[in-house]
């Protein structure tokens, strides 16, 4: 059962205790109250300002688990506070079993905020985008809450940002990564559900999955450290290197897209930072 009054107060207290620098925002001027503004929390969580304001004013709707997870990330909540937020809203918090928790710790979110000049994401090992910085949004689009593997095999438009010549290799790498995840956590229903959905919805995935494990990349090296050419609508083709920077928590990865210093791609990423900032401002 939800406690809307306590939920409203909890959100307000969490917002007031954060400073802009903790979430990668400039301090700005004319801040008459402590903490973040409502519109800043709403933007970080990907929801309307009016929706968030109504939650804080104890007159809002019943937020879904997905919205609560987005608020927990926006407010940089530790796991216990995240669980408290879910309880106040009348939901059971996501489990903390191996690989089953999509909560990203505030420390990792702070790292993403500090990576100003390279695209960076936190992803689950089954393909869910859990968090991304502004550069990743500018390069790859706003993908938090989506599964990139499911989109790749079931939404043809998701491939438009990549070269057609790279599609087969990327498909095989996605299958290899997902196979390794399933082998590593055979009792976790999450990866198994992704595989079942893809086998039913994509003939290409089903064929690759059923192929010989060695031919499909069954060792699980996947897309770690591979080159990737992204077709940006304004800048053109940007060739970056996709690196798994560090594994965090169970089943989570921090992924960065880098380019050698002084290279054409490095200059394009610098331009992308400007383009992305202008888009966010607009």
N, C-alpha and C positions, 0 to 999 in steps of 0.2 A: 504494500500500500504506500502511495506517495505522500510526502509531506511538503506541500508546495511552499508553505511559509518558510520552513527551514531551508528548503532548496534555494529560495530567493536570497535569503541571508548568506548562505554558504557561497553562492556565486559572487555576491557583492564583496564579501571578505577576500575571496581568492583574487578577484580583479584588483582590489585596492592594494594588495600586498606585492603586486608585480610592478617592476619599473620597466619602461620601454626597452632599455638595453637588454633586459633578460629575454626578450622575445625577438630581438633583432630589429627593433624600431628606433628611429631617432627620437631624442628627448623632445624636440620641438620647443615651442614657446607657449606661454599663457596656459600652463597646466595649473588650474586652480585647486585641484584635488589630487590626492595621492593615487598612484597606480595607473592602470590603463583606462582609456575611455571605453565606453560601451561599443562604439563603432569599431574600435581596434580589436576587441575580443571577437566581435561578430565577423570581421574580415578574416581573422586568423582561423576561426572555426568554420568558415565557409557558409554562413547563414545570414539572413537579413538582420539589420540593426533592430527593426521593429520586433522581430521574433525574440531576439535576445533580451531586449528591454522589457518585454512582457514577462519573460521568465524571472527577471530580477524584481519585477513589481508584483509578483505573486498573482498574476492574472494570465499567465501564459498557458499554452496547450501542454499536453503530456509528451515530453520529448522522447524520441526513439533511442534505442541503444546506440545507433550510429551517430546521432547528434550528440549524445552524451560523450561518446568516445572522442568526437571532434572537439568538444568543449574541454575535456580533460587534457588534450594536447595543447589547445590554445592557452589554457591557464597553467600549463606546466605542472600538472599535479603528479605527485608521487603515487605509487600504486595504492597505498592505503587510502589516500584522499580520493583517488579515482573510484575505488570501491564504495566509499562513503557517498560520493555523488550519485552513483547508480542506485544505492539503497534509498536515498532521499527521493529519487524520481520513481521509485517503485519497481526497479528492475534488478535482476540478479546480475552481479558483476561477471564479466568474462572470466573463465577459469585461468588459473596460473600454471596449468600442467605444461609439460614440455611441448613447446611449439604451438600451444593453443592460445597464447595471450598476445593480443595485438597492441597492447599499451607500450608506448615508446617513452623511455625515461626522460625526465627534464634534462639530464646531463647530455644525453645524445641529441636532443633537440637544440641544446645550446651549441653543440658542435656544428650542427647544420647551419645555424644562424651565423656562426663565425666563418663559414666557408663562403665568403662573399663572391669570389671570382671563379668558382667551379660549380657545375651542377652536382647536387648531392641528394640522395634519397635514402630512406630506410624502408627496406622491403622484407616481407616474410619470405621464407624459402619456398613457399608455394606460389609466389607471384603477387601477393597483395601489396600495394603501395601504402605504407603506413604513415609516412611523412616525407616532405620534400622541401628544399629551400627555394627561394625566388628564382635562382638561376635554373634549377631543374624545371620549374614551371615554364620559364621562358623557352627552354630547349625542347621539352617533351610534352608540355601541356599540363593542366591541372588534373593529376591522376590519383590523388589521395582517395582511398576508399574503393579503388578499382583493382581488378586483378589483370595484370598485363598479359599473362599467358592466355587467359580466357578471351580477352579482347583480341589478341593476335590471331587466334584460330577461329573466332566466331564473328568478328567485326572487320570486314575488309578495309574500312576507312582507317583503322588503326595502323595499317601498313604504309599509308601515304607519306609518312615522315621518314621512311627508309627506302633505300634503293631496291628496285625489284631484283637486281642481281644478288643481293644479300639475303633475300627472303628464305631460301632453302636452308642456308647455314643457320640463320636465326631460329627457324622452326625446329631444326634438329637440336640446337643448343637448349631451347626451352624444354623440349622433351627430356633431354639428358638431365637437366637440373631437377625437373619434377620427378623423374624416375629415382634419382638419388635421394630426394626428400622422402618419397614413399618407402624406399628401402630402409632409410634411417629411422623412420617413425611409423612402422606398419600398423600400430594400434591407434594412431591419431586419426580421427574421422575427417579432419580438415583437408589434408592432401588427397585422401581417397575420394572425397566428394568432388574435388576439382577434376581429378582424373575421370571419374564417372561422367561428370557433366561434359567434359571435352570429348570423350569417346562417343557419347550420344549425339553431340552437336557438331562434330567436325570429322569428316572423312579423312582429311589430311592428318589430323592428330592420331586418329585410330590406326591408320596405316603405319605411321612412324612408331607408335607405341607397341604395335604388334610385331614390328620388325626385329631382327636380331639385335640383342642388347649391345653388342660391340659396334654394329653399324649405326645404331641410334645414339651412340655416345654414352653407353651405360655406365661409364666410370664416374659420371657426375661432374666432369670439369666444366660443363655448361659454358656460360658466357663470361667466365672470370678472366679478366685480363685481355679480352679480345677487342680488336678495333671495331668501331661502329660509325657509320656515316649517317648523319641525321640531315634530312632535307628541311631546313627552316624556311618558312614562307617569305621572310623578309631578307635574310642573310644568305640563303642558298645552302649548299652542301657543306656541312661541318664534320670533319672526321676527328673523332675523339677516341680515347682509350677508356674502356669501361673496367674499373678496378673495384674489387671488393676490399675496402679499406680495413674493416675490422668486423668481426662477428660480435653482436651484442645480444644478451639474453638468449633464450632458447628459440631457435628458428628465425632469428632476425639478422639482417645484414645491412651495413652501411655501404652504399655504392656511390662512387664518385666518377665523374667523366672529366678526364684531364687531357691536356695537349702539351707537347714539349715547348719550353720557353723559346720565344722568338720565332715560332712556326706560324704559318698562315692560320692554322686552327686556333692558336693562342690569341692572335689578333681578332679572330672572329668571335671568340668567347668574350673578349673585352668589349666588343661592339654589342654582343648579345646582352651583356650586363646593362648597358645604356638603354637598349631597346626594351628590355624587360622592365626596367625602372620606369620608363615612360609609360608603358602599358599599364603597370600597376597604379601609377598616378592618375591616369585617365579613368 
